[in-house]
Amino acid sequence: MRWLGAGDIARLWGIAPGSVYRHASERGWRRLSRSGRTYYHEADVQETLESRTGTAKTG
């Protein structure tokens, strides 16, 4: 199980950081908060963004 930060997700998928937060909120991504930072479950990210683009860019 991997957790990804919003900046990492934005870079890997070529989307704006604001879009990461919007997808996370709308799709109910699992979150992990640590030291004031929020990380998102990789499987949730992939499920959402693969369906958006049709292509996986992580892993």
mmCIF file of the N, C-alpha and C atoms, coordinates in Angstrom:
data_MODEL
# 
_entry.id   MODEL 
# 
loop_
_atom_site.group_PDB 
_atom_site.id 
_atom_site.type_symbol 
_atom_site.label_atom_id 
_atom_site.label_alt_id 
_atom_site.label_comp_id 
_atom_site.label_asym_id 
_atom_site.label_entity_id 
_atom_site.label_seq_id 
_atom_site.pdbx_PDB_ins_code 
_atom_site.Cartn_x 
_atom_site.Cartn_y 
_atom_site.Cartn_z 
_atom_site.occupancy 
_atom_site.B_iso_or_equiv 
_atom_site.pdbx_formal_charge 
_atom_site.auth_seq_id 
_atom_site.auth_comp_id 
_atom_site.auth_asym_id 
_atom_site.auth_atom_id 
_atom_site.pdbx_PDB_model_num 
ATOM 1   N N  . MET A 1 1  ? 0.851   -1.166 0.000   1.00 0.00 ? 1  MET A N  1 
ATOM 2   C CA . MET A 1 1  ? 0.000   0.000  0.000   1.00 0.00 ? 1  MET A CA 1 
ATOM 3   C C  . MET A 1 1  ? 0.898   1.231  0.000   1.00 0.00 ? 1  MET A C  1 
ATOM 4   N N  . ARG A 1 2  ? 0.618   2.143  -0.940  1.00 0.00 ? 2  ARG A N  1 
ATOM 5   C CA . ARG A 1 2  ? 1.397   3.384  -1.007  1.00 0.00 ? 2  ARG A CA 1 
ATOM 6   C C  . ARG A 1 2  ? 0.470   4.584  -0.851  1.00 0.00 ? 2  ARG A C  1 
ATOM 7   N N  . TRP A 1 3  ? 1.019   5.612  -0.252  1.00 0.00 ? 3  TRP A N  1 
ATOM 8   C CA . TRP A 1 3  ? 0.310   6.865  -0.053  1.00 0.00 ? 3  TRP A CA 1 
ATOM 9   C C  . TRP A 1 3  ? 1.058   7.950  -0.808  1.00 0.00 ? 3  TRP A C  1 
ATOM 10  N N  . LEU A 1 4  ? 0.326   8.813  -1.503  1.00 0.00 ? 4  LEU A N  1 
ATOM 11  C CA . LEU A 1 4  ? 0.921   9.847  -2.347  1.00 0.00 ? 4  LEU A CA 1 
ATOM 12  C C  . LEU A 1 4  ? 0.451   11.232 -1.913  1.00 0.00 ? 4  LEU A C  1 
ATOM 13  N N  . GLY A 1 5  ? 1.375   12.189 -1.928  1.00 0.00 ? 5  GLY A N  1 
ATOM 14  C CA . GLY A 1 5  ? 1.021   13.570 -1.641  1.00 0.00 ? 5  GLY A CA 1 
ATOM 15  C C  . GLY A 1 5  ? 0.405   14.235 -2.860  1.00 0.00 ? 5  GLY A C  1 
ATOM 16  N N  . ALA A 1 6  ? -0.305  15.330 -2.634  1.00 0.00 ? 6  ALA A N  1 
ATOM 17  C CA . ALA A 1 6  ? -0.970  16.037 -3.733  1.00 0.00 ? 6  ALA A CA 1 
ATOM 18  C C  . ALA A 1 6  ? 0.028   16.507 -4.790  1.00 0.00 ? 6  ALA A C  1 
ATOM 19  N N  . GLY A 1 7  ? 1.183   16.987 -4.361  1.00 0.00 ? 7  GLY A N  1 
ATOM 20  C CA . GLY A 1 7  ? 2.196   17.436 -5.317  1.00 0.00 ? 7  GLY A CA 1 
ATOM 21  C C  . GLY A 1 7  ? 2.699   16.308 -6.189  1.00 0.00 ? 7  GLY A C  1 
ATOM 22  N N  . ASP A 1 8  ? 2.898   15.145 -5.580  1.00 0.00 ? 8  ASP A N  1 
ATOM 23  C CA . ASP A 1 8  ? 3.342   13.969 -6.339  1.00 0.00 ? 8  ASP A CA 1 
ATOM 24  C C  . ASP A 1 8  ? 2.286   13.556 -7.360  1.00 0.00 ? 8  ASP A C  1 
ATOM 25  N N  . ILE A 1 9  ? 1.035   13.542 -6.929  1.00 0.00 ? 9  ILE A N  1 
ATOM 26  C CA . ILE A 1 9  ? -0.058  13.152 -7.823  1.00 0.00 ? 9  ILE A CA 1 
ATOM 27  C C  . ILE A 1 9  ? -0.149  14.128 -8.996  1.00 0.00 ? 9  ILE A C  1 
ATOM 28  N N  . ALA A 1 10 ? -0.064  15.412 -8.698  1.00 0.00 ? 10 ALA A N  1 
ATOM 29  C CA . ALA A 1 10 ? -0.148  16.429 -9.752  1.00 0.00 ? 10 ALA A CA 1 
ATOM 30  C C  . ALA A 1 10 ? 0.967   16.244 -10.780 1.00 0.00 ? 10 ALA A C  1 
ATOM 31  N N  . ARG A 1 11 ? 2.184   15.999 -10.315 1.00 0.00 ? 11 ARG A N  1 
ATOM 32  C CA . ARG A 1 11 ? 3.313   15.806 -11.240 1.00 0.00 ? 11 ARG A CA 1 
ATOM 33  C C  . ARG A 1 11 ? 3.172   14.520 -12.042 1.00 0.00 ? 11 ARG A C  1 
ATOM 34  N N  . LEU A 1 12 ? 2.823   13.426 -11.380 1.00 0.00 ? 12 LEU A N  1 
ATOM 35  C CA . LEU A 1 12 ? 2.728   12.133 -12.062 1.00 0.00 ? 12 LEU A CA 1 
ATOM 36  C C  . LEU A 1 12 ? 1.640   12.113 -13.131 1.00 0.00 ? 12 LEU A C  1 
ATOM 37  N N  . TRP A 1 13 ? 0.532   12.781 -12.865 1.00 0.00 ? 13 TRP A N  1 
ATOM 38  C CA . TRP A 1 13 ? -0.611  12.722 -13.765 1.00 0.00 ? 13 TRP A CA 1 
ATOM 39  C C  . TRP A 1 13 ? -0.761  13.966 -14.630 1.00 0.00 ? 13 TRP A C  1 
ATOM 40  N N  . GLY A 1 14 ? 0.101   14.971 -14.415 1.00 0.00 ? 14 GLY A N  1 
ATOM 41  C CA . GLY A 1 14 ? 0.041   16.180 -15.229 1.00 0.00 ? 14 GLY A CA 1 
ATOM 42  C C  . GLY A 1 14 ? -1.221  16.994 -15.028 1.00 0.00 ? 14 GLY A C  1 
ATOM 43  N N  . ILE A 1 15 ? -1.673  17.084 -13.772 1.00 0.00 ? 15 ILE A N  1 
ATOM 44  C CA . ILE A 1 15 ? -2.867  17.872 -13.467 1.00 0.00 ? 15 ILE A CA 1 
ATOM 45  C C  . ILE A 1 15 ? -2.513  18.928 -12.427 1.00 0.00 ? 15 ILE A C  1 
ATOM 46  N N  . ALA A 1 16 ? -3.358  19.933 -12.302 1.00 0.00 ? 16 ALA A N  1 
ATOM 47  C CA . ALA A 1 16 ? -3.144  20.997 -11.324 1.00 0.00 ? 16 ALA A CA 1 
ATOM 48  C C  . ALA A 1 16 ? -3.383  20.454 -9.912  1.00 0.00 ? 16 ALA A C  1 
ATOM 49  N N  . PRO A 1 17 ? -2.620  20.951 -8.932  1.00 0.00 ? 17 PRO A N  1 
ATOM 50  C CA . PRO A 1 17 ? -2.834  20.500 -7.547  1.00 0.00 ? 17 PRO A CA 1 
ATOM 51  C C  . PRO A 1 17 ? -4.274  20.702 -7.083  1.00 0.00 ? 17 PRO A C  1 
ATOM 52  N N  . GLY A 1 18 ? -4.913  21.776 -7.515  1.00 0.00 ? 18 GLY A N  1 
ATOM 53  C CA . GLY A 1 18 ? -6.309  21.992 -7.139  1.00 0.00 ? 18 GLY A CA 1 
ATOM 54  C C  . GLY A 1 18 ? -7.220  20.882 -7.633  1.00 0.00 ? 18 GLY A C  1 
ATOM 55  N N  . SER A 1 19 ? -6.888  20.310 -8.778  1.00 0.00 ? 19 SER A N  1 
ATOM 56  C CA . SER A 1 19 ? -7.674  19.192 -9.309  1.00 0.00 ? 19 SER A CA 1 
ATOM 57  C C  . SER A 1 19 ? -7.514  17.947 -8.452  1.00 0.00 ? 19 SER A C  1 
ATOM 58  N N  . VAL A 1 20 ? -6.334  17.785 -7.873  1.00 0.00 ? 20 VAL A N  1 
ATOM 59  C CA . VAL A 1 20 ? -6.104  16.644 -6.974  1.00 0.00 ? 20 VAL A CA 1 
ATOM 60  C C  . VAL A 1 20 ? -7.068  16.737 -5.799  1.00 0.00 ? 20 VAL A C  1 
ATOM 61  N N  . TYR A 1 21 ? -7.138  17.909 -5.173  1.00 0.00 ? 21 TYR A N  1 
ATOM 62  C CA . TYR A 1 21 ? -8.022  18.089 -4.017  1.00 0.00 ? 21 TYR A CA 1 
ATOM 63  C C  . TYR A 1 21 ? -9.485  17.913 -4.408  1.00 0.00 ? 21 TYR A C  1 
ATOM 64  N N  . ARG A 1 22 ? -9.857  18.395 -5.593  1.00 0.00 ? 22 ARG A N  1 
ATOM 65  C CA . ARG A 1 22 ? -11.241 18.250 -6.053  1.00 0.00 ? 22 ARG A CA 1 
ATOM 66  C C  . ARG A 1 22 ? -11.601 16.784 -6.254  1.00 0.00 ? 22 ARG A C  1 
ATOM 67  N N  . HIS A 1 23 ? -10.722 16.040 -6.951  1.00 0.00 ? 23 HIS A N  1 
ATOM 68  C CA . HIS A 1 23 ? -10.974 14.610 -7.154  1.00 0.00 ? 23 HIS A CA 1 
ATOM 69  C C  . HIS A 1 23 ? -11.065 13.881 -5.815  1.00 0.00 ? 23 HIS A C  1 
ATOM 70  N N  . ALA A 1 24 ? -10.152 14.196 -4.904  1.00 0.00 ? 24 ALA A N  1 
ATOM 71  C CA . ALA A 1 24 ? -10.137 13.533 -3.596  1.00 0.00 ? 24 ALA A CA 1 
ATOM 72  C C  . ALA A 1 24 ? -11.447 13.766 -2.856  1.00 0.00 ? 24 ALA A C  1 
ATOM 73  N N  . SER A 1 25 ? -11.929 14.995 -2.903  1.00 0.00 ? 25 SER A N  1 
ATOM 74  C CA . SER A 1 25 ? -13.167 15.335 -2.220  1.00 0.00 ? 25 SER A CA 1 
ATOM 75  C C  . SER A 1 25 ? -14.378 14.685 -2.882  1.00 0.00 ? 25 SER A C  1 
ATOM 76  N N  . GLU A 1 26 ? -14.464 14.798 -4.194  1.00 0.00 ? 26 GLU A N  1 
ATOM 77  C CA . GLU A 1 26 ? -15.622 14.271 -4.923  1.00 0.00 ? 26 GLU A CA 1 
ATOM 78  C C  . GLU A 1 26 ? -15.693 12.755 -4.895  1.00 0.00 ? 26 GLU A C  1 
ATOM 79  N N  . ARG A 1 27 ? -14.544 12.090 -4.934  1.00 0.00 ? 27 ARG A N  1 
ATOM 80  C CA . ARG A 1 27 ? -14.521 10.630 -5.029  1.00 0.00 ? 27 ARG A CA 1 
ATOM 81  C C  . ARG A 1 27 ? -14.279 9.932  -3.691  1.00 0.00 ? 27 ARG A C  1 
ATOM 82  N N  . GLY A 1 28 ? -14.068 10.714 -2.630  1.00 0.00 ? 28 GLY A N  1 
ATOM 83  C CA . GLY A 1 28 ? -13.916 10.126 -1.300  1.00 0.00 ? 28 GLY A CA 1 
ATOM 84  C C  . GLY A 1 28 ? -12.647 9.308  -1.128  1.00 0.00 ? 28 GLY A C  1 
ATOM 85  N N  . TRP A 1 29 ? -11.523 9.818  -1.664  1.00 0.00 ? 29 TRP A N  1 
ATOM 86  C CA . TRP A 1 29 ? -10.262 9.093  -1.530  1.00 0.00 ? 29 TRP A CA 1 
ATOM 87  C C  . TRP A 1 29 ? -9.904  8.898  -0.064  1.00 0.00 ? 29 TRP A C  1 
ATOM 88  N N  . ARG A 1 30 ? -9.327  7.751  0.245   1.00 0.00 ? 30 ARG A N  1 
ATOM 89  C CA . ARG A 1 30 ? -8.817  7.505  1.597   1.00 0.00 ? 30 ARG A CA 1 
ATOM 90  C C  . ARG A 1 30 ? -7.637  8.434  1.844   1.00 0.00 ? 30 ARG A C  1 
ATOM 91  N N  . ARG A 1 31 ? -7.606  8.983  3.064   1.00 0.00 ? 31 ARG A N  1 
ATOM 92  C CA . ARG A 1 31 ? -6.578  9.968  3.418   1.00 0.00 ? 31 ARG A CA 1 
ATOM 93  C C  . ARG A 1 31 ? -5.794  9.515  4.635   1.00 0.00 ? 31 ARG A C  1 
ATOM 94  N N  . LEU A 1 32 ? -4.541  9.917  4.650   1.00 0.00 ? 32 LEU A N  1 
ATOM 95  C CA . LEU A 1 32 ? -3.664  9.710  5.801   1.00 0.00 ? 32 LEU A CA 1 
ATOM 96  C C  . LEU A 1 32 ? -3.019  11.050 6.094   1.00 0.00 ? 32 LEU A C  1 
ATOM 97  N N  . SER A 1 33 ? -3.187  11.547 7.314   1.00 0.00 ? 33 SER A N  1 
ATOM 98  C CA . SER A 1 33 ? -2.562  12.812 7.699   1.00 0.00 ? 33 SER A CA 1 
ATOM 99  C C  . SER A 1 33 ? -1.386  12.522 8.604   1.00 0.00 ? 33 SER A C  1 
ATOM 100 N N  . ARG A 1 34 ? -0.263  13.151 8.262   1.00 0.00 ? 34 ARG A N  1 
ATOM 101 C CA . ARG A 1 34 ? 0.958   12.938 9.031   1.00 0.00 ? 34 ARG A CA 1 
ATOM 102 C C  . ARG A 1 34 ? 1.775   14.230 9.012   1.00 0.00 ? 34 ARG A C  1 
ATOM 103 N N  . SER A 1 35 ? 2.109   14.728 10.177  1.00 0.00 ? 35 SER A N  1 
ATOM 104 C CA . SER A 1 35 ? 2.922   15.948 10.318  1.00 0.00 ? 35 SER A CA 1 
ATOM 105 C C  . SER A 1 35 ? 2.356   17.115 9.510   1.00 0.00 ? 35 SER A C  1 
ATOM 106 N N  . GLY A 1 36 ? 1.042   17.266 9.542   1.00 0.00 ? 36 GLY A N  1 
ATOM 107 C CA . GLY A 1 36 ? 0.403   18.380 8.858   1.00 0.00 ? 36 GLY A CA 1 
ATOM 108 C C  . GLY A 1 36 ? 0.247   18.222 7.359   1.00 0.00 ? 36 GLY A C  1 
ATOM 109 N N  . ARG A 1 37 ? 0.638   17.084 6.831   1.00 0.00 ? 37 ARG A N  1 
ATOM 110 C CA . ARG A 1 37 ? 0.500   16.827 5.389   1.00 0.00 ? 37 ARG A CA 1 
ATOM 111 C C  . ARG A 1 37 ? -0.528  15.730 5.168   1.00 0.00 ? 37 ARG A C  1 
ATOM 112 N N  . THR A 1 38 ? -1.208  15.797 4.041   1.00 0.00 ? 38 THR A N  1 
ATOM 113 C CA . THR A 1 38 ? -2.219  14.799 3.703   1.00 0.00 ? 38 THR A CA 1 
ATOM 114 C C  . THR A 1 38 ? -1.720  13.960 2.540   1.00 0.00 ? 38 THR A C  1 
ATOM 115 N N  . TYR A 1 39 ? -1.900  12.662 2.681   1.00 0.00 ? 39 TYR A N  1 
ATOM 116 C CA . TYR A 1 39 ? -1.506  11.715 1.642   1.00 0.00 ? 39 TYR A CA 1 
ATOM 117 C C  . TYR A 1 39 ? -2.745  10.929 1.234   1.00 0.00 ? 39 TYR A C  1 
ATOM 118 N N  . TYR A 1 40 ? -2.771  10.516 -0.029  1.00 0.00 ? 40 TYR A N  1 
ATOM 119 C CA . TYR A 1 40 ? -3.925  9.823  -0.586  1.00 0.00 ? 40 TYR A CA 1 
ATOM 120 C C  . TYR A 1 40 ? -3.540  8.412  -1.005  1.00 0.00 ? 40 TYR A C  1 
ATOM 121 N N  . HIS A 1 41 ? -4.468  7.485  -0.825  1.00 0.00 ? 41 HIS A N  1 
ATOM 122 C CA . HIS A 1 41 ? -4.237  6.074  -1.134  1.00 0.00 ? 41 HIS A CA 1 
ATOM 123 C C  . HIS A 1 41 ? -4.061  5.897  -2.641  1.00 0.00 ? 41 HIS A C  1 
ATOM 124 N N  . GLU A 1 42 ? -2.969  5.246  -3.014  1.00 0.00 ? 42 GLU A N  1 
ATOM 125 C CA . GLU A 1 42 ? -2.617  5.095  -4.429  1.00 0.00 ? 42 GLU A CA 1 
ATOM 126 C C  . GLU A 1 42 ? -3.728  4.436  -5.250  1.00 0.00 ? 42 GLU A C  1 
ATOM 127 N N  . ALA A 1 43 ? -4.392  3.433  -4.702  1.00 0.00 ? 43 ALA A N  1 
ATOM 128 C CA . ALA A 1 43 ? -5.439  2.729  -5.454  1.00 0.00 ? 43 ALA A CA 1 
ATOM 129 C C  . ALA A 1 43 ? -6.598  3.661  -5.798  1.00 0.00 ? 43 ALA A C  1 
ATOM 130 N N  . ASP A 1 44 ? -6.961  4.553  -4.873  1.00 0.00 ? 44 ASP A N  1 
ATOM 131 C CA . ASP A 1 44 ? -8.043  5.503  -5.134  1.00 0.00 ? 44 ASP A CA 1 
ATOM 132 C C  . ASP A 1 44 ? -7.640  6.486  -6.229  1.00 0.00 ? 44 ASP A C  1 
ATOM 133 N N  . VAL A 1 45 ? -6.396  6.949  -6.154  1.00 0.00 ? 45 VAL A N  1 
ATOM 134 C CA . VAL A 1 45 ? -5.876  7.875  -7.160  1.00 0.00 ? 45 VAL A CA 1 
ATOM 135 C C  . VAL A 1 45 ? -5.909  7.218  -8.537  1.00 0.00 ? 45 VAL A C  1 
ATOM 136 N N  . GLN A 1 46 ? -5.388  6.011  -8.626  1.00 0.00 ? 46 GLN A N  1 
ATOM 137 C CA . GLN A 1 46 ? -5.340  5.315  -9.917  1.00 0.00 ? 46 GLN A CA 1 
ATOM 138 C C  . GLN A 1 46 ? -6.726  5.061  -10.472 1.00 0.00 ? 46 GLN A C  1 
ATOM 139 N N  . GLU A 1 47 ? -7.639  4.608  -9.625  1.00 0.00 ? 47 GLU A N  1 
ATOM 140 C CA . GLU A 1 47 ? -8.992  4.309  -10.101 1.00 0.00 ? 47 GLU A CA 1 
ATOM 141 C C  . GLU A 1 47 ? -9.638  5.548  -10.719 1.00 0.00 ? 47 GLU A C  1 
ATOM 142 N N  . THR A 1 48 ? -9.490  6.676  -10.055 1.00 0.00 ? 48 THR A N  1 
ATOM 143 C CA . THR A 1 48 ? -10.092 7.913  -10.551 1.00 0.00 ? 48 THR A CA 1 
ATOM 144 C C  . THR A 1 48 ? -9.405  8.422  -11.806 1.00 0.00 ? 48 THR A C  1 
ATOM 145 N N  . LEU A 1 49 ? -8.086  8.507  -11.769 1.00 0.00 ? 49 LEU A N  1 
ATOM 146 C CA . LEU A 1 49 ? -7.374  9.160  -12.863 1.00 0.00 ? 49 LEU A CA 1 
ATOM 147 C C  . LEU A 1 49 ? -7.196  8.259  -14.074 1.00 0.00 ? 49 LEU A C  1 
ATOM 148 N N  . GLU A 1 50 ? -7.161  6.946  -13.888 1.00 0.00 ? 50 GLU A N  1 
ATOM 149 C CA . GLU A 1 50 ? -7.134  6.052  -15.047 1.00 0.00 ? 50 GLU A CA 1 
ATOM 150 C C  . GLU A 1 50 ? -8.447  6.145  -15.810 1.00 0.00 ? 50 GLU A C  1 
ATOM 151 N N  . SER A 1 51 ? -9.555  6.258  -15.092 1.00 0.00 ? 51 SER A N  1 
ATOM 152 C CA . SER A 1 51 ? -10.848 6.359  -15.774 1.00 0.00 ? 51 SER A CA 1 
ATOM 153 C C  . SER A 1 51 ? -10.969 7.698  -16.500 1.00 0.00 ? 51 SER A C  1 
ATOM 154 N N  . ARG A 1 52 ? -10.261 8.707  -16.009 1.00 0.00 ? 52 ARG A N  1 
ATOM 155 C CA . ARG A 1 52 ? -10.281 10.034 -16.633 1.00 0.00 ? 52 ARG A CA 1 
ATOM 156 C C  . ARG A 1 52 ? -9.459  10.057 -17.913 1.00 0.00 ? 52 ARG A C  1 
ATOM 157 N N  . THR A 1 53 ? -8.293  9.403  -17.881 1.00 0.00 ? 53 THR A N  1 
ATOM 158 C CA . THR A 1 53 ? -7.376  9.475  -19.017 1.00 0.00 ? 53 THR A CA 1 
ATOM 159 C C  . THR A 1 53 ? -7.310  8.190  -19.825 1.00 0.00 ? 53 THR A C  1 
ATOM 160 N N  . GLY A 1 54 ? -7.677  7.073  -19.199 1.00 0.00 ? 54 GLY A N  1 
ATOM 161 C CA . GLY A 1 54 ? -7.580  5.789  -19.873 1.00 0.00 ? 54 GLY A CA 1 
ATOM 162 C C  . GLY A 1 54 ? -6.192  5.183  -19.830 1.00 0.00 ? 54 GLY A C  1 
ATOM 163 N N  . THR A 1 55 ? -5.248  5.865  -19.177 1.00 0.00 ? 55 THR A N  1 
ATOM 164 C CA . THR A 1 55 ? -3.867  5.391  -19.131 1.00 0.00 ? 55 THR A CA 1 
ATOM 165 C C  . THR A 1 55 ? -3.300  5.554  -17.734 1.00 0.00 ? 55 THR A C  1 
ATOM 166 N N  . ALA A 1 56 ? -2.659  4.516  -17.233 1.00 0.00 ? 56 ALA A N  1 
ATOM 167 C CA . ALA A 1 56 ? -1.993  4.605  -15.932 1.00 0.00 ? 56 ALA A CA 1 
ATOM 168 C C  . ALA A 1 56 ? -0.646  5.276  -16.101 1.00 0.00 ? 56 ALA A C  1 
ATOM 169 N N  . LYS A 1 57 ? -0.313  6.174  -15.176 1.00 0.00 ? 57 LYS A N  1 
ATOM 170 C CA . LYS A 1 57 ? 0.986   6.825  -15.233 1.00 0.00 ? 57 LYS A CA 1 
ATOM 171 C C  . LYS A 1 57 ? 1.810   6.558  -13.986 1.00 0.00 ? 57 LYS A C  1 
ATOM 172 N N  . THR A 1 58 ? 1.249   5.861  -12.996 1.00 0.00 ? 58 THR A N  1 
ATOM 173 C CA . THR A 1 58 ? 2.001   5.551  -11.783 1.00 0.00 ? 58 THR A CA 1 
ATOM 174 C C  . THR A 1 58 ? 2.426   4.103  -11.803 1.00 0.00 ? 58 THR A C  1 
ATOM 175 N N  . GLY A 1 59 ? 3.342   3.794  -10.894 1.00 0.00 ? 59 GLY A N  1 
ATOM 176 C CA . GLY A 1 59 ? 3.728   2.440  -10.601 1.00 0.00 ? 59 GLY A CA 1 
ATOM 177 C C  . GLY A 1 59 ? 4.434   1.693  -11.613 1.00 0.00 ? 59 GLY A C  1 
# 
